[in-house]
Amino acid sequence: MPITTAEDAVKIVKSGDRIYVHSVAAAPQQLVNAVTARAAELRDVEFVHLHTEGSAPYADEKYAESFRVNAFFVGGNIRHAVNSARADYIPVFLSEIPALFRQNVLPLDVALIHVSPPDRHGFCSLGVSVDIARSAVDCAKYVIAQVNPHMPRTIGDALVHVKQIDAMVEVNEPLPEVPIPEISEADRLIGNHIAGLIDDGATLQMGIGSIPNAVLASLGNHKDLGIHTEMFSDGVIPLVESGVVNGVMKAKHPGKIVAGFVMGTKKLYDFVDDNPQVLMLDIGYVNDTSVIRRNPKATAINSAIEVDLTGQVCADSIGMMQFSGVGGQMDFIRGASLSPGGKPIIALPSATKRGESKIVPFLKQGAGVVTTRAHVHYIVTEYGVAYLYGKNLRQRAVELIKIAHPDHRESLEREAFERFGRL
């Protein structure tokens, strides 16, 4: 495969095309910048992607006639554009996005990807982000790859032969890193509560952030844990090194850490590089509830923006402001609930930084329900665990008020009494 420049590689892009951009830490910035530089000669080019690290110059207001973003997940680099109506958001389960490409619901003209250099057999790796990239590579009419020696070589569904790539552009730049967040006292308490729910031999799903890190930091005395998750970060590494995470009890891929993407520090990227213990797989498989439920004691740990007194979980918006996306929360909440001994967990601090309650009588106007009240089992704050499964609306309100911030319990009780007549 001949090497070319980014400018020459993206000449294939034409007005009206739909372009996929590789996800998270694998966002191919040089290719993105090269397409954006052609704004004056392009019109109605649509970008589709999950969250991407780094800049998203095509979302700038000055390029509104040339480019439009149609995002599956709203990150910080496009949030203003989405909430200013210059970009759009598609609510969809993460597990179903590959089917949008494979079934030509959203046919792809061009895929911009970021890969490791080819090995002696001609295989590059999608590295830190296989997720929906696997299906994008398989379905796009034209594939342009940014080839980077800093991209880890991961295995599983990550391998892409040079014959599948239409143009290659060499770069040499470190991947973006997300530092390990500090754990607050509330996070530590939440982590301890959740650790108390996790059984030995459980298979874990968790995300990135202070609460997942607090949970992982509390699992040092557990045994025989496994990982099957859409993503993981640095907090998993000490548990693997200590033998707490060994995957021996998993029914699917025993002994392996299964994920769709990773995001963290260089230590994490070095950990997954050429590591046969880590399988990076298509997110349509990783997040398939029929796969998740096969692992015994599947334990899903997800976050929320607010939860109402009946158990409805808003995790993607603040009122009408789109903040993130549906992602894989429902995939894993449902998969864990169907797993033998599984536990679906929603974790959140009891209050915002401004002191507003996150346990609320009603979700804000325009807020999206990501996890329905019929799917919810466990809600955890720093004040404890509310188990809602099998409870009626009134009983749920009682349990949730117990774990609300003390400053808000009285007002929540009044609201609940007015709604349900008694508590």
Residue pairs with C-beta under 8 A, 6 or more apart in sequence:
1 118
1 162
1 163
1 165
1 167
1 168
2 168
3 147
3 168
3 169
3 170
4 167
4 168
4 169
5 169
6 30
6 31
6 33
6 34
6 146
6 169
7 34
7 37
8 167
9 31
9 34
9 144
9 167
9 168
9 169
10 31
10 34
10 35
10 38
10 144
12 110
12 142
12 144
12 166
12 167
13 19
13 35
13 38
13 42
13 45
13 109
13 110
14 42
14 109
15 42
15 43
15 44
15 45
16 43
16 44
16 45
17 45
17 46
17 109
17 110
18 45
18 46
18 48
18 106
18 107
18 108
18 109
18 110
19 35
19 45
19 46
19 47
19 48
19 108
19 109
19 110
19 111
19 112
20 48
20 49
20 101
20 108
20 110
20 111
20 112
20 132
20 133
20 136
20 140
21 27
21 28
21 32
21 47
21 48
21 49
21 52
21 112
22 28
22 49
22 52
22 111
22 112
22 113
22 114
22 126
22 129
22 133
22 136
23 49
23 50
23 51
23 52
23 129
23 131
23 132
23 133
23 261
24 50
24 51
24 52
24 53
24 128
24 129
24 131
24 231
24 261
24 263
25 53
25 128
25 129
25 175
25 176
25 177
25 178
25 261
25 262
25 263
25 269
26 113
26 114
26 126
26 127
26 128
26 129
26 133
26 151
26 175
26 261
27 49
27 52
27 53
27 54
27 114
27 176
28 112
28 113
28 114
28 145
28 146
29 54
29 55
29 146
29 173
30 146
30 169
30 171
31 112
31 144
31 146
31 169
32 55
32 56
32 57
32 58
32 112
33 57
35 42
35 45
35 58
35 112
36 57
36 58
36 63
36 67
39 58
39 63
39 66
39 67
40 66
42 66
42 67
43 65
43 66
44 66
44 68
45 58
45 66
45 67
45 68
46 67
46 68
46 69
46 70
47 56
47 58
47 59
47 67
47 68
47 69
47 70
48 69
48 70
48 71
48 72
48 106
48 108
49 69
49 71
49 72
49 73
50 71
50 72
50 73
50 94
50 97
50 131
50 132
50 325
51 73
51 74
51 75
51 324
51 325
52 75
52 77
53 75
53 176
53 178
53 263
54 77
54 176
55 77
56 69
56 77
56 78
56 81
57 63
58 66
58 67
58 69
59 67
59 69
59 77
59 78
59 81
59 86
59 87
60 81
61 81
61 84
61 86
64 86
68 86
68 87
68 88
69 78
69 81
69 82
69 86
69 87
69 88
70 87
70 88
70 89
70 90
70 106
71 78
71 82
71 87
71 88
71 89
71 90
71 325
72 89
72 90
72 92
72 94
72 97
72 132
72 325
73 324
73 325
73 327
74 82
74 89
74 316
74 322
74 323
74 324
74 325
75 324
78 87
79 322
79 323
81 87
82 88
82 89
82 322
83 321
83 322
89 322
89 325
91 316
91 325
91 326
91 368
92 100
92 326
93 287
93 326
93 328
93 330
93 331
94 131
94 132
94 230
94 260
94 283
94 287
94 326
94 327
94 328
94 331
95 283
95 284
95 286
95 287
95 288
95 289
95 328
95 331
96 284
97 132
97 135
97 283
97 284
98 132
98 134
98 135
98 282
98 283
98 284
99 105
99 135
99 284
100 106
101 107
101 108
101 132
101 135
101 136
101 138
101 139
101 140
102 135
102 138
102 139
104 139
107 139
108 136
108 139
108 140
108 141
109 140
109 141
109 142
110 140
110 141
110 142
110 143
110 144
111 133
111 136
111 137
111 139
111 140
111 142
111 143
111 144
112 144
112 146
113 126
113 133
113 136
113 137
113 143
113 144
113 145
113 146
113 160
114 126
114 127
114 129
114 145
114 146
114 148
114 151
115 124
115 125
115 126
115 127
115 145
115 146
115 147
115 148
115 151
115 160
115 165
116 124
116 125
116 127
116 147
116 148
116 149
116 151
116 152
116 153
117 124
117 147
117 148
117 149
118 124
118 147
118 162
119 153
122 161
122 162
122 163
123 159
123 160
123 161
123 162
124 145
124 147
124 159
124 160
124 161
124 162
124 165
125 151
125 152
125 153
125 154
125 155
125 158
125 159
125 160
126 133
126 134
126 137
126 154
126 157
126 158
126 159
126 160
126 280
127 151
127 152
127 153
127 154
127 158
127 280
128 151
128 152
128 154
128 175
128 261
128 262
128 263
128 269
128 272
129 260
129 261
129 262
130 154
130 156
130 157
130 158
130 260
130 261
130 280
130 281
130 282
130 283
131 230
131 260
131 261
131 282
131 283
132 283
134 157
134 158
134 281
134 282
134 283
135 282
135 284
137 143
137 160
137 164
142 166
142 167
143 160
143 164
143 165
143 166
143 167
144 165
144 166
144 167
144 168
144 169
145 160
145 165
145 167
145 168
145 169
146 169
146 171
147 168
147 169
147 170
147 171
148 170
148 171
148 172
148 173
148 175
149 172
150 172
150 173
150 174
150 175
150 269
151 175
152 269
152 270
152 272
152 273
152 274
153 273
153 274
154 272
154 273
154 274
154 275
154 278
154 280
155 274
155 276
155 278
155 279
155 280
156 258
156 278
156 279
156 280
156 281
157 280
157 281
157 282
157 285
158 280
162 168
174 266
175 266
175 269
177 264
177 265
177 266
178 208
178 233
178 263
178 264
178 265
179 265
180 213
180 233
180 234
180 235
180 264
180 265
181 209
181 210
181 213
182 210
183 191
183 210
183 213
183 214
183 217
184 210
185 382
186 349
186 350
186 381
186 382
187 210
187 211
187 213
187 214
187 349
187 382
188 214
188 218
189 382
189 383
190 211
190 214
190 215
190 347
190 348
190 349
190 380
190 381
190 382
191 211
191 213
191 214
191 215
191 216
191 217
191 218
192 214
192 218
193 380
193 382
193 384
193 385
194 215
194 218
194 301
194 345
194 347
194 380
195 215
195 218
195 219
195 222
196 385
197 299
197 343
197 345
197 378
197 380
197 385
198 204
198 215
198 219
198 222
198 225
198 299
198 343
199 297
199 299
199 341
200 222
200 223
200 224
200 225
201 223
201 224
201 225
201 226
201 249
201 296
201 297
202 222
202 225
202 226
202 249
202 296
202 297
202 298
202 299
202 341
202 343
203 225
203 226
203 227
203 228
203 247
203 249
203 250
203 295
203 296
203 297
203 298
203 299
203 339
204 225
204 226
204 227
204 228
204 229
204 299
204 301
205 227
205 228
205 229
205 230
205 292
205 298
205 299
205 300
205 301
205 302
205 328
205 332
205 336
206 212
206 215
206 216
206 229
206 232
206 235
206 301
207 229
207 230
207 231
207 301
207 302
207 303
208 231
208 232
208 233
208 263
208 264
209 303
211 301
211 303
211 347
211 348
212 233
212 235
212 301
213 233
213 234
213 235
215 301
215 347
216 235
216 236
216 238
216 239
217 235
219 225
219 239
219 244
220 239
220 242
220 244
222 244
223 244
224 246
224 248
224 249
225 239
225 244
225 245
225 246
225 247
226 245
226 246
226 247
226 248
226 249
226 250
226 254
226 257
226 295
227 236
227 245
227 247
227 257
227 258
227 259
228 250
228 252
228 253
228 258
228 259
228 286
228 291
228 292
228 295
228 298
229 258
229 259
229 286
229 332
230 259
230 260
230 261
230 283
230 286
230 287
230 327
230 328
230 331
230 332
231 259
231 260
231 261
231 262
231 263
232 257
232 259
232 262
233 262
233 263
233 264
233 268
234 264
234 265
234 267
234 268
236 245
236 257
237 267
237 268
237 271
239 245
240 246
240 257
240 271
240 277
245 257
246 255
247 253
247 254
247 255
247 256
247 257
248 254
248 255
249 296
249 297
250 256
250 295
250 296
251 294
251 295
251 296
252 258
252 291
252 294
252 295
253 279
255 277
256 277
256 278
256 279
257 277
257 278
257 279
258 279
258 281
258 286
259 278
259 279
259 280
259 281
259 286
260 280
260 281
260 282
260 283
260 286
260 287
261 280
261 283
262 268
262 269
262 272
262 280
271 278
272 278
272 280
283 328
285 291
287 328
287 331
287 332
287 335
288 331
288 335
289 331
289 334
289 335
289 338
290 335
291 335
292 298
292 300
292 331
292 332
292 334
292 335
292 336
292 338
292 339
293 335
293 336
293 338
293 339
293 342
294 339
295 339
296 339
296 340
296 341
296 342
297 339
297 340
297 341
297 342
297 343
298 332
298 335
298 336
298 339
298 342
298 343
299 336
299 342
299 343
299 345
300 332
300 333
300 335
300 336
300 342
300 343
300 344
300 345
301 345
301 347
302 315
302 329
302 332
302 333
302 344
302 345
302 346
302 347
302 371
303 315
303 346
303 347
303 348
304 313
304 314
304 315
304 346
304 347
304 348
304 358
304 370
304 371
305 314
305 315
305 316
305 317
305 318
305 323
305 348
305 358
305 367
306 314
306 348
306 358
306 359
306 360
306 363
306 364
306 367
307 313
307 314
307 346
307 348
307 358
307 359
307 360
307 379
307 400
308 314
308 359
308 360
308 361
308 362
308 363
309 359
309 360
309 361
309 393
309 396
309 397
309 400
309 401
309 412
309 415
309 416
309 419
310 373
310 393
310 396
310 397
311 373
311 376
311 379
311 388
311 396
311 400
312 363
312 369
312 371
312 372
312 373
312 376
313 329
313 346
313 369
313 370
313 371
313 372
313 373
313 376
314 363
314 364
314 367
314 368
314 369
314 370
315 324
315 326
315 327
315 329
315 368
315 370
315 371
316 322
316 323
316 324
316 325
316 326
316 327
316 368
316 370
317 323
317 324
317 366
317 367
317 368
318 364
318 367
319 364
319 365
319 366
319 367
320 364
320 365
320 366
320 367
326 368
326 370
329 370
329 371
330 370
330 371
330 375
332 344
333 344
333 346
333 371
333 375
333 376
334 344
334 375
335 342
336 342
336 343
336 344
336 345
337 344
337 375
337 377
343 377
343 378
344 375
344 376
344 377
344 378
345 377
345 378
345 379
345 380
346 371
346 376
346 378
346 379
346 380
347 379
347 380
347 381
348 358
348 379
348 380
348 381
349 358
349 381
349 382
350 357
350 358
350 359
350 381
350 382
350 383
350 403
350 404
350 405
350 408
351 357
351 358
351 405
351 407
351 408
352 358
355 405
355 407
357 404
357 405
357 407
357 408
357 412
358 381
359 381
359 400
359 401
359 403
359 404
359 405
359 408
359 412
361 412
361 415
361 416
361 419
363 369
373 388
373 396
376 388
376 389
377 387
377 388
377 389
378 385
378 386
378 387
378 388
378 389
379 385
379 386
379 388
379 399
379 400
379 403
380 386
380 403
381 403
381 404
381 405
383 402
383 403
383 404
383 405
383 406
384 402
384 403
385 403
386 396
386 399
386 400
386 402
386 403
387 399
388 396
388 399
388 400
391 399
393 420
394 416
394 420
394 422
394 423
397 412
397 416
397 419
397 420
397 423
398 416
398 423
400 412
401 409
401 412
401 413
401 416
402 409
404 412
413 423
416 423
417 423
